[in-house]
């Protein structure tokens, strides 16, 4: 079976397609902004990457969300809930984790089906 990798760099690919499944690398938002802005930015990136892969948020299978602090859980969820309000949401996990840069507040990885 063919594996397609898109937006590949020396460290990782932003999109990996295997069969009818799309895997996105962890997406982060704009540094030095609040949790709401970062979450909106991440979800916009995810939508663009899914479109490039031939999928969409309607075909999400799972999401893993890492927050710098669980103090941001409610604010992140308000953005997330708005984003998924018109679809059946995917399986999801959310936890607290130290992220790659001190200014990052959220990182999200996605697995989706091809549309």
Secondary structure, 3 states (H helix, E strand, C coil): CCEEEEEECCCCEEEEEECCEEEEEEEECCCCCCHHHHHHHHHHHHHHHHHHCCCCHHHEEEEEEEECCHHHHHHHHHHHHHHHCCCCCCEEEEEECCCCCCCCCEEEEEEEECC
